[in-house]
Each structure stands twice: as C-alpha cells, then as structure tokens.
Amino acid sequence: MKILITGGCGFIGSSLAIFLKEKIKTAQITSIDNLSRKGSTLNKNRITENKISNIKKDISNFSSIKKLKKFDLVIHCAAEPAIEASRKKIEEVFNSNLLGTFNILKKCAKDNSNIIYLSSSRVYSIENLYKLKKKGTVKENFNINNPKSIYGFTKLSSELLIKEYAYLHKIKYLINRVALVSGPWQFGKEEQGFVSLWLWRHLNNLKLNYIGFGGTGKQVRDVLHIEDLCELVLLQIQKIKKINNKLFNVGGGKKNSINLLQLTKLSQNITRNKIKIGRVKKTSSYDVPYFISDLNYVKKLYKWEPRRNLKKVVADIYFWMLDNNSILKKYFL
Ligand SMILES: NC(=O)c1ccc[n+]([C@@H]2O[C@H](COP(=O)([O-])OP(=O)(O)OC[C@H]3O[C@@H](n4cnc5c(N)ncnc54)[C@H](O)[C@@H]3O)[C@@H](O)[C@H]2O)c1
C-alpha cells in the first residue's frame, strides 16, 4: 500500500509515518513537507532514520503535487495549525490550509486515492462554544455556522471540498475533527501545543502566563495522547473499505480533560520545579474557555478509545525532553 503523508515532518504526521510503517508491513510511506514548522527538521531526521523519505515541497503549489507518483491513500496533515496565525498571517494560512487541500484533492481525484483528513475541533462556532455548559461535551452535530476563526474556516472548508471530491470522483474519505493532541516530538507554543510548552518551561525554570478568562488558569481542554491517535488511524486504514465517508470528533474525551491549573500541578510534580506564572486577563477573540469532545460516535464505530491518560501524556513528554534537552533548546522558546 502506497501512502502519502502531507506534513509528514510535523508532530502528528511524523508520528503517524513511523507508527504505520511499523504496523503495516506492506506500507510504502512518503512524506511531503515544506519544513515550515519550527522543529520539523528534527522530525525529518526522525522519519529518515526510519527509512521514510520527505519531499520538501509546498502543498499550496500544485505543480509540486501533480508530479508526485500515484498513492493509494493520502493522510492529509499539512497545515498551519495555530489559530492565532490565522489572524496574523491570513494569506499563508489560507494557502496552506485550504488551497493546499484543494491541490491534494485534485491529485487524489486523478489517481483515485482515498484520503484521511486531520481536521480540527475548531470548526465549531466560537459563540456556541462559549454557551456550552461546564461538563458538557461537543458532538459532531454541534453548531458550525457562526464564526469559528479563519483557521477553523479553512479546516471546515477543506472538509466540504473533500466531500465534493468524494461525491464526484468516488474516492473514499474519513475526516477526524481532532481536539488537542500531545506527546513527544511536539514543539509547543503558547497558541498551539500548550502541554509540551508547559512542561518545557517547568523543566527549564522559565516563565509562563495564564492567558485569558481573567487569568485564572481555569480554561479546559481534552487531551489525546499521540499514540492513541495513531492507533485510531491504523484502524481507520484497516477498515476503510467498510467504514468510509464519515466524520468523527476525536480527542481525549471527558476522562482526559484538564485545566491549566491542574496541568501546572502535574508539571510541578514531575519536574519538581515551581516556576513563576503570570496572569494576563484578556485573550484573543479566537480563544474559547472550554472544550471537551464527545467520543461516542468514533468509539462505537471502531471499538476504540483513548488508552493513555493525562499522567502518561505528561510523563512521556517529560522523559523525551530530559533525553533531548540540549538539542531541543533551539526549538523551544
Ligand atoms: N496537534 C493538535 O493538537 C491538532 C489539533 C487539531 C487538529 N490538528 C491538525 O492536525 C494536523 C497536524 O498538526 P500538527 O500538530 O502535527 O502540526 P505541525 O505544525 O507539527 O505539523 C504540520 C506540518 O505541516 C507542514 N506544512 C505546513 N504548511 C505546509 C505547506 N504549505 N506545504 C507543505 N508542508 C506544510 C509543517 O512544516 C509541519 O511539519 C494539522 O492539519 C492540524 O490542523 C492538530
């Protein structure tokens, strides 16, 4: 089976590439990545060590894509994943996240390749998320009509394009609306990947801030361990003939939800460091105070559920950082 992973030098793409290569013996995996994300060169080395090659090209340029060989399956991970970037670098986000998907789909249609898309929980409307009651979870039929950030717009528009292409060209698709994923080899920053950022700052005695919602650190997210996501995508590939043309919410779920204060405690316990954490009352209009995925649909279809808890996420990141502290210094702030 020939598999193309776009964004194969990113956190999720590289982890999937290595995992799938080991689990599917017949898989020939190739990555396409322009190495624009800080840290992607390190992930490139990691996939290369696993005999997976990367083609350094930009997916927003169709001429880079149309020359690629034929693949049976595309796992489309390449994107600018930070919501804040879509306020500040709107053209770049639009081109990578939406034009990029369009180009990938033209290639899929030509080759009759199936596609698994890493969408986002940020396709849901901000004002409706604000109204979500504490302890509530977000199902696939939650409101997507009101504004959701330009990032969320590019992800939702990509989903719609995928459905159009699947209808017209009879290719099979799966869409994973992924919440927060974390684990080793994620180069977290304030606006994206905060679990790894939190651990890095604790480990190295650097400063952090609780940003937004009064600076109380009480905003909540559900967190999925990268290995749980890899296991789900493997099941999706194995079952794609039977289960296809569907979309799912994918995250850590209620059991793996956490607020920043609790994350600080876990980080203090494992690093044995207590750092200064400031309070910034206001946040971006794209931020939301609370998100927990409802996993019932994906659980039912694949008999899958997250097996790794938050302590395991934190421990795995911590030991990865300890082992690689000096190399990682260049890539974390
Ligand atoms: N990590 C999460 O918590 C999370 C949550 C929801 C959705 N997602 C989605 O999952 C996917 C992967 O996220 P990630 O966390 O691995 O991000 P990442 O930034 O680590 O990986 C994305 C990769 O895509 C590459 N890339 C970006 N623009 C490109 C372009 N125009 N052409 C070629 N390569 C390009 C980057 O260099 C990077 O290596 C993204 O589509 C993101 O929207 C991630």
The ligand as a Gaussian input file, in Angstrom:
#p B3LYP/6-31G(d) Opt

LIG

0 1
 N       -1.760000      18.959000      17.280000
 C       -3.010000      19.196000      17.558000
 O       -3.362000      19.294000      18.735000
 C       -4.056000      19.319000      16.466000
 C       -5.377000      19.523000      16.848000
 C       -6.357000      19.626000      15.869000
 C       -6.022000      19.495000      14.537000
 N       -4.745000      19.300000      14.170000
 C       -4.424000      19.184000      12.743000
 O       -3.535000      18.108000      12.561000
 C       -2.625000      18.414000      11.510000
 C       -1.195000      18.222000      12.004000
 O       -0.955000      19.059000      13.124000
 P        0.426000      19.039000      13.902000
 O        0.148000      19.292000      15.316000
 O        1.202000      17.838000      13.520000
 O        1.108000      20.360000      13.320000
 P        2.629000      20.597000      12.899000
 O        2.776000      22.052000      12.675000
 O        3.546000      19.920000      13.833000
 O        2.693000      19.826000      11.506000
 C        2.251000      20.371000      10.282000
 C        3.353000      20.146000       9.250000
 O        2.880000      20.667000       8.009000
 C        3.969000      21.342000       7.380000
 N        3.391000      22.349000       6.488000
 C        2.714000      23.469000       6.825000
 N        2.330000      24.131000       5.732000
 C        2.768000      23.412000       4.656000
 C        2.696000      23.572000       3.257000
 N        2.094000      24.645000       2.712000
 N        3.250000      22.632000       2.456000
 C        3.890000      21.557000       2.988000
 N        4.001000      21.347000       4.315000
 C        3.432000      22.255000       5.137000
 C        4.800000      21.947000       8.512000
 O        6.147000      22.160000       8.148000
 C        4.661000      20.886000       9.599000
 O        5.758000      19.986000       9.576000
 C       -2.931000      19.836000      11.071000
 O       -3.710000      19.769000       9.905000
 C       -3.731000      20.420000      12.205000
 O       -4.643000      21.382000      11.740000
 C       -3.741000      19.219000      15.121000

